[in-house]
Amino acid sequence: MRVPATTGGVKARCFLPPWYPIIWEEMIYWRSKFWLYLATYMLSPMLFLLSFGFGVGRRLQMIMPGGMSYLDFLVPGVVALALFNNGVTSVTVRMFYTRLHFQSFEAYRLAPVSNFSICLGYTLAGAMRGLLAGLIVLTMVFLLVPGLKLNWPFFGAMLLASLCFGTFGVLIGLCLRSFDDQALVSEFILVPVTFLSGTLIPVERLPGFLQHVVWFFPLTPAAELLRTTLTGNGFNWRLAAVLGGWCVVLFTLGWLRLKMLDG
């Protein structure tokens, strides 16, 4: 996309990627609701940390894998939940309203922008909002768990997880057709994924068949990757490959769904 600009009487041309306006619009909207989003980003993680980590978690040390404390287990899970809930929900809700309520989504469809660029723009917008939520939650965690030690692989895992959840949000947002669909997605997809993906309880403590089923949720490898990096066990490339595979699959499905809407 070429955007003409005039600086000091000299006309210049600024080259911007075609998905840039989507991110710009989302960031402007996010800034206009900054304090509201800040409160929502912090509320659920704080409840999880206070009720599970400092409450029930004191009695759960014996069932944690590797003998770690439940609080050490919970912190990366809460961060993963912040990335997931905000990365997926922000894109899903925005695409739902722009497609079916405001009808502004068609402005991008009519513009000379490819379906690939539209999917990429919304994916990056969701990833950025999820990543911002995760960083805010990390700041809050530092206040509650002062001894927490971070490392660069952990931030790399956060970035990869945010991209994956952004693609998931795009796919869901393109599949919604009514308010009833939104409620069904929340109850039958988002809630089970939230509580069964090794974020609040270890996967090893789930019933036998569920231990295998939950690995079909993208949140499960994301939570495990965050946990291994935060505990200093290094960057698990196998988990990263699984998460990267989810990124490719979900993005491809979203792109194909958008192409179907052309028909």
C-alpha positions in Angstrom: 0.0 0.0 0.0 1.3 3.4 -1.0 0.5 6.4 1.2 1.6 9.8 -0.1 3.1 12.1 2.5 4.4 15.6 2.4 7.3 16.6 4.6 9.0 20.0 4.3 7.4 20.7 0.9 8.8 17.5 -0.6 6.3 14.8 -1.6 7.4 11.4 -0.5 5.9 8.0 -0.7 5.6 5.8 2.4 5.3 2.0 1.7 3.1 0.2 4.2 2.0 -3.4 4.2 -1.6 -3.9 3.2 -2.5 -5.4 6.6 -1.3 -2.3 8.5 -4.6 -0.4 8.6 -6.3 -3.3 10.4 -3.7 -3.2 13.2 -3.8 0.6 13.3 -7.6 0.5 13.7 -7.5 -2.2 16.5 -4.8 -0.3 18.4 -6.8 3.0 18.3 -9.8 1.1 19.6 -7.7 -0.5 22.3 -6.3 2.8 23.3 -9.8 4.4 23.6 -10.8 1.6 26.1 -7.4 1.4 27.8 -8.5 1.6 31.4 -11.4 -0.8 30.9 -9.2 -3.4 29.2 -6.5 -2.9 31.9 -9.1 -3.8 34.6 -10.4 -6.8 32.7 -6.8 -8.1 32.0 -6.0 -8.1 35.7 -9.3 -9.3 37.3 -9.3 -13.0 36.3 -5.6 -13.7 36.7 -5.7 -12.0 40.2 -8.7 -14.2 41.2 -6.9 -17.3 40.0 -3.7 -16.4 41.8 -5.4 -15.5 45.1 -7.9 -18.3 45.2 -5.9 -21.2 43.7 -2.3 -20.1 44.2 -2.4 -18.7 47.7 -5.6 -20.5 48.8 -6.3 -24.1 47.6 -2.8 -24.4 46.1 -1.2 -24.7 49.6 -2.8 -28.1 49.9 -1.9 -29.3 46.4 1.9 -29.6 46.6 1.9 -33.4 46.7 0.2 -33.8 43.3 2.5 -31.4 41.3 4.8 -33.0 38.7 8.5 -32.8 39.6 7.7 -31.8 43.2 7.3 -28.1 42.3 5.1 -25.8 44.3 1.6 -25.2 43.0 2.3 -21.5 42.8 5.2 -22.1 40.5 3.0 -24.4 38.4 0.2 -21.9 38.3 2.0 -18.7 37.3 2.8 -19.8 33.7 -0.7 -21.2 33.4 -2.2 -17.9 34.4 0.0 -16.1 31.8 -1.1 -18.6 29.2 -4.7 -18.0 30.1 -4.2 -14.2 29.7 -2.7 -14.7 26.3 -5.4 -17.1 25.2 -8.5 -15.3 26.6 -7.5 -11.9 25.4 -5.9 -12.9 22.1 -8.9 -15.1 21.0 -11.7 -13.1 22.5 -10.6 -9.7 21.3 -10.4 -10.8 17.7 -13.5 -12.9 17.8 -15.7 -10.2 19.3 -14.3 -7.5 17.0 -14.8 -9.6 13.8 -18.2 -10.6 14.9 -19.4 -7.0 15.4 -17.7 -5.6 12.3 -19.1 -8.4 10.1 -22.6 -8.8 11.4 -23.5 -5.6 13.3 -21.6 -2.6 12.0 -21.0 -4.1 8.5 -17.6 -2.3 8.4 -15.7 -5.5 7.7 -16.9 -5.2 4.1 -14.7 -2.1 3.7 -11.6 -4.3 3.9 -13.2 -6.9 1.5 -13.9 -4.2 -1.1 -10.5 -2.6 -0.8 -7.6 -3.9 -3.0 -6.4 -6.2 -0.1 -6.0 -9.9 -0.4 -7.8 -12.4 1.9 -4.3 -13.4 3.1 -3.5 -9.9 4.2 -6.9 -9.5 6.0 -6.3 -12.7 8.0 -2.8 -11.7 8.8 -3.8 -8.2 9.9 -6.4 -9.5 12.3 -4.1 -12.3 13.5 -1.3 -9.8 14.3 -3.9 -7.4 16.0 -5.1 -10.3 18.2 -1.6 -11.4 19.0 -0.6 -7.9 20.0 -3.5 -7.5 22.3 -3.0 -10.9 23.8 0.7 -10.1 24.3 -0.1 -6.8 26.0 -2.4 -8.6 28.3 0.2 -11.2 29.1 2.8 -8.5 29.9 0.3 -6.7 32.2 -0.4 -9.9 34.0 3.4 -10.6 34.4 3.8 -7.2 36.0 1.0 -8.0 38.5 2.5 -11.4 39.2 5.8 -9.8 40.1 4.0 -7.9 42.9 2.5 -11.1 44.3 5.5 -13.4 43.6 8.6 -11.2 44.0 11.0 -14.1 43.6 9.9 -14.9 40.0 12.8 -15.1 37.5 12.2 -14.5 33.8 14.3 -15.3 30.8 14.3 -14.6 27.1 13.0 -18.0 26.0 9.9 -17.3 28.1 9.2 -14.1 26.1 9.8 -16.0 22.9 7.2 -18.6 24.0 4.8 -15.8 24.9 5.2 -14.4 21.4 4.6 -17.7 19.6 1.6 -18.5 21.8 0.1 -15.1 21.1 0.4 -15.6 17.3 -1.3 -19.0 17.7 -4.2 -17.6 19.7 -4.6 -14.8 17.2 -5.1 -17.2 14.4 -7.6 -19.2 16.5 -9.6 -16.0 17.2 -9.7 -15.1 13.4 -11.0 -18.6 12.6 -13.8 -18.4 15.2 -14.7 -14.8 14.3 -15.2 -15.8 10.7 -17.3 -18.8 11.6 -19.8 -17.0 13.8 -23.2 -16.3 12.3 -25.3 -15.0 15.2 -25.2 -14.2 18.9 -26.3 -17.8 19.6 -23.2 -19.1 17.9 -21.0 -16.8 20.1 -22.6 -18.4 23.2 -22.1 -21.9 21.9 -18.4 -21.3 21.1 -17.9 -19.9 24.6 -19.5 -22.8 26.4 -18.3 -25.7 24.2 -14.9 -24.5 23.1 -13.4 -21.7 25.1 -14.5 -22.9 28.6 -13.3 -26.5 28.3 -10.0 -25.4 26.7 -9.5 -22.9 29.5 -9.8 -25.4 32.3 -8.5 -28.7 30.8 -5.3 -27.5 29.1 -2.9 -27.9 32.0 -3.2 -24.3 33.1 -4.8 -24.8 36.5 -4.2 -28.5 37.1 -1.5 -30.8 35.6 -2.5 -32.8 32.5 -1.2 -35.9 34.3 -4.0 -35.6 36.9 -6.8 -35.6 34.3 -8.7 -38.9 33.6 -6.8 -41.2 31.2 -8.6 -40.4 28.0 -8.6 -36.7 28.6 -4.8 -36.7 28.9 -4.6 -37.4 25.2 -7.6 -35.4 24.1 -6.3 -32.1 25.6 -3.3 -32.2 23.3 -5.7 -31.3 20.5 -6.2 -27.9 22.3 -3.6 -25.3 21.2 -3.6 -23.9 24.8 -2.0 -27.2 26.1 1.4 -27.0 24.3 1.4 -23.2 24.9 1.0 -23.6 28.7 3.6 -26.4 28.8 6.1 -24.4 26.7 5.7 -21.4 29.0 6.1 -23.6 32.1 9.3 -25.3 30.8 11.0 -22.0 29.9 10.0 -20.3 33.1 11.3 -23.1 35.3 14.7 -22.9 33.5 14.5 -26.1 31.6 15.3 -24.4 28.3 13.2 -23.9 25.2 11.4 -27.1 24.3 11.6 -27.1 20.5 9.1 -30.1 20.3 6.4 -28.1 22.0 7.3 -25.0 19.9 6.9 -27.1 16.7 3.5 -28.3 17.9 2.4 -24.7 18.6 3.9 -23.6 15.3 1.9 -26.3 13.5 -1.3 -25.1 15.2 -0.5 -21.6 13.9 -0.2 -22.8 10.3 -3.3 -25.0 10.5 -5.5 -22.4 12.2 -4.4 -19.6 9.9 -5.0 -21.8 6.8 -8.5 -22.7 8.0 -9.3 -19.0 8.6 -8.0 -18.0 5.2 -10.1 -20.8 3.5 -13.1 -19.7 5.5 -12.7 -16.1 4.3 -12.4 -17.3 0.7 -15.7 -19.3 1.2 -17.4 -16.0 2.2 -16.7 -14.7 -1.3 -19.0 -17.3 -2.7 
